[in-house]
Amino acid sequence: MRDPLARQVVGLKPSGIRKFFDLVAEMPDAISLGVGEPDFDTPWHIRDEGIYSLEKGRTFYTSNSGLIELRTEISNYCKRRLGIDYNPREEMLVTVGGSEAIDLALRAMINPGEGEEVLIPQPSYVSYEPCAILAGAKPVIIELKAENEFRLTAAELEEAITDKTKILVLPFPNNPTGAIMEKEDLEAIAPLIEKHDLYVISDEIYSELTYKGDHVSIASLPGMRERTILINGFSKAYAMTGWRLGYACGPKQIIGQMTKIHQFAIMCAPTTSQYAAVDALRNGDGDVAEMREAYNQRRRYLMHAFSEMGMECFEPFGAFYVFPSIRKFGMTSEEFAMELLKEEEVAVVPGTAFGDCGEGFLRISYAYSLENLKIAMERISRFIQKRAK
Ligand SMILES: Cc1ncc(COP(=O)(O)O)c(C=O)c1O
């Protein structure tokens, strides 16, 4: 029989996060700081709106692009929070999570087999590289540095650009480092994007979770709107991971082609989730602010705990992750994470799950209660004290 499988799929490495989840699942007393989703339930009024839509019998497909009410609210949101005006009828697509939007944007822009390059700063979210490969692009990794607080600098970008570069993935606020790009950081790279005629896929899924001023989107900078596909969603800001809802905003020409793939592959995002999301955008600001404050409190607690125990960690101002360095303990990230799990039953994710340059770091999520974080920090402190002797 002939090989039924596609080489480009078989060649993909499985996600490095899974392995730890599988181990933790068999350890009932373990504390996991591994998961990348909010520990809050979706605010009740949002859930209620989803339930109400079912009661009203709204159980049909929506338009391929998403409910116009939802797109209108997304447009209002982008104006209100980012200062960007998107036309809800032509420049917007509601997707199955930000995940689908990333995949669609790459597939709509890459010509397979032509050697087009996609720049992917790492450490970063696990799906950019495989999606770029599946779209037929050549992923080119830019290694972000702890000494730059894991921001992308103009020099790093310039060095990575070739004649074949077409797209820059901009993953800020960042998973796993918690790094953000402030306005001046974005202003430093924008001229290069324009000069080399690049497009940007800006993954802003954590845009509501910043702890140092408001998030700035690269699409709000002069000349960038027409080159940027802005990706966002409801998973992180509104604690709605299971509702599977996200969106992309950008130039009509690109969104139109993304919509075509979405139409053939998915039809439309879940209808119940879309009704709930309308309410999230209309009435959810207070909930977002409350959750942000809770995350910020935990973030500050972790920074304090790390400094007390002598664990080096740059201060992250975004998302809900910290990315401490474990270099001084003479172990790889994987060894450290594995020993910590076995000895102290605390699960963290090795930095290498987010790219080779994550070696020497751990991703610790603070989407957990302060109570659990405190127990976990005591255990980590005991673990490293033993290594310091
Ligand atoms: C940086 C980043 N982008 C996108 C996603 C996908 O989110 P969703 O598909 O739930 O919207 C995640 C999820 O962890 C993420 O961390």
Ligand as a Chemical Component Dictionary entry (heavy atoms), coordinates in Angstrom:
data_LIG
# 
_chem_comp.id                   LIG 
_chem_comp.type                 NON-POLYMER 
_chem_comp.pdbx_formal_charge   0 
_chem_comp.three_letter_code    LIG 
# 
loop_
_chem_comp_atom.comp_id 
_chem_comp_atom.atom_id 
_chem_comp_atom.alt_atom_id 
_chem_comp_atom.type_symbol 
_chem_comp_atom.charge 
_chem_comp_atom.model_Cartn_x 
_chem_comp_atom.model_Cartn_y 
_chem_comp_atom.model_Cartn_z 
_chem_comp_atom.pdbx_ordinal 
LIG C1 C1 C 0 -0.322 33.593 22.043 1  
LIG C2 C2 C 0 -1.536 32.792 21.786 2  
LIG N1 N1 N 0 -2.192 32.984 20.639 3  
LIG C3 C3 C 0 -3.301 32.295 20.358 4  
LIG C4 C4 C 0 -3.795 31.350 21.229 5  
LIG C5 C5 C 0 -5.040 30.610 20.829 6  
LIG O1 O1 O 0 -6.128 30.985 21.566 7  
LIG P1 P1 P 0 -7.618 30.636 21.146 8  
LIG O2 O2 O 0 -7.566 29.768 19.956 9  
LIG O3 O3 O 0 -8.213 29.957 22.334 10 
LIG O4 O4 O 0 -8.253 31.960 20.856 11 
LIG C6 C6 C 0 -3.146 31.111 22.440 12 
LIG C7 C7 C 0 -3.631 30.079 23.389 13 
LIG O5 O5 O 0 -2.969 29.691 24.314 14 
LIG C8 C8 C 0 -1.985 31.861 22.728 15 
LIG O6 O6 O 0 -1.317 31.692 23.876 16 
# 
loop_
_chem_comp_bond.comp_id 
_chem_comp_bond.atom_id_1 
_chem_comp_bond.atom_id_2 
_chem_comp_bond.value_order 
_chem_comp_bond.pdbx_ordinal 
LIG C1 C2 SING 1  
LIG C2 N1 SING 2  
LIG C2 C8 DOUB 3  
LIG N1 C3 DOUB 4  
LIG C3 C4 SING 5  
LIG C4 C5 SING 6  
LIG C4 C6 DOUB 7  
LIG C5 O1 SING 8  
LIG O1 P1 SING 9  
LIG P1 O2 DOUB 10 
LIG P1 O3 SING 11 
LIG P1 O4 SING 12 
LIG C6 C7 SING 13 
LIG C6 C8 SING 14 
LIG C7 O5 DOUB 15 
LIG C8 O6 SING 16 
# 
